Amino acid sequence: MTLSLKSYMLKYVNSGIVFQEIPDEVTLSVNISNCPCRCPGCHSQYLWGDTGHPLTDDVIDSFVQEYGNDITCIALMGGDAEPESVNLIAQYIHAHYPQLKVAWYSGRTRIVSVINKQDFDYIKIGPYIKHLGSLKEKTTNQRLYKKVSDSDFVDITWRFWRK
């Protein structure tokens, strides 16, 4: 299967290796711009604008070349303006780099119907609501789900909560 992301207009602003986004994974976080959610209190308002560089299969390949031995997961942070493209990126990563897991952080309250959840190993949903807190707070509205079988995901949000 050959997938190409060249025809999609997702843009990323930056990326970096993180250790707290996905439990038990060394994650390359890719911050996608043009966020339509615009959550009040958002800590990443720089992602609201349509800025950055096109996120293509060549860019994914270069990320894996640079970080491949150091990461176990790629997290797509955003992309809610173009979820079909996010799904294609997940398919591309799994087809070309089956050793890597794929996570998606969406600011929506539900996973939109154009997304095939099975193309992801982790999915976080929920807008940031300041008075409810981030994933670290038991009061959070945000949820992180982990795929445990081809058709089932479990809520692992509790893994972030302070003891």
PEKA-V704526 format. One record per residue. N is the residue number from 0. RES is the residue in one small letter. SS is DSSP state (hx for helix, st for strand, lp for the rest). D_CENTER is the distance of its C-alpha to the mean C-alpha in whole Angstrom. Layout:
n = <N N>
res = <RES RES>
ss = <SS SS>
d_center = <D_CENTER D_CENTER>
This chain:
n = <0 1 2 3 4 5 6 7 8 9 10 11 12 13 14 15 16 17 18 19 20 21 22 23 24 25 26 27 28 29 30 31 32 33 34 35 36 37 38 39 40 41 42 43 44 45 46 47 48 49 50 51 52 53 54 55 56 57 58 59 60 61 62 63 64 65 66 67 68 69 70 71 72 73 74 75 76 77 78 79 80 81 82 83 84 85 86 87 88 89 90 91 92 93 94 95 96 97 98 99 100 101 102 103 104 105 106 107 108 109 110 111 112 113 114 115 116 117 118 119 120 121 122 123 124 125 126 127 128 129 130 131 132 133 134 135 136 137 138 139 140 141 142 143 144 145 146 147 148 149 150 151 152 153 154 155 156 157 158 159 160 161 162>
res = <m t l s l k s y m l k y v n s g i v f q e i p d e v t l s v n i s n c p c r c p g c h s q y l w g d t g h p l t d d v i d s f v q e y g n d i t c i a l m g g d a e p e s v n l i a q y i h a h y p q l k v a w y s g r t r i v s v i n k q d f d y i k i g p y i k h l g s l k e k t t n q r l y k k v s d s d f v d i t w r f w r k>
ss = <lp lp lp lp lp lp lp lp lp lp st st st st st st st st lp lp lp lp lp lp lp lp st st st st st st lp lp lp lp lp lp lp lp lp lp lp lp hx hx hx lp lp lp lp lp st st lp lp hx hx hx hx hx hx hx hx hx hx hx lp lp lp lp lp st st st st st lp lp hx hx hx hx hx hx hx hx hx hx hx hx hx hx hx hx hx lp lp lp lp st st st st st lp lp lp lp lp lp lp lp lp lp lp hx hx hx lp lp st st st st lp lp lp lp hx hx hx lp lp lp lp lp lp lp lp lp lp st st st st st lp lp lp lp lp st st st lp hx hx hx hx lp lp lp>
d_center = <23 22 19 19 16 19 20 17 16 13 13 12 14 13 12 13 13 12 14 13 9 10 14 16 13 14 10 10 7 7 8 9 12 14 13 15 15 17 17 20 20 16 16 14 17 17 14 16 18 18 18 17 17 16 13 15 16 18 16 13 17 18 15 16 19 19 17 17 20 18 15 14 10 7 4 3 4 6 8 10 13 13 11 13 12 8 10 13 10 9 13 14 12 14 17 18 16 17 17 13 11 7 5 2 4 7 10 12 15 14 12 14 17 16 13 14 12 14 12 9 10 8 7 7 10 12 13 15 18 20 23 21 19 16 15 18 20 21 22 18 17 14 13 11 12 12 14 18 19 19 19 18 16 17 16 15 15 19 18 17 20 23 26>
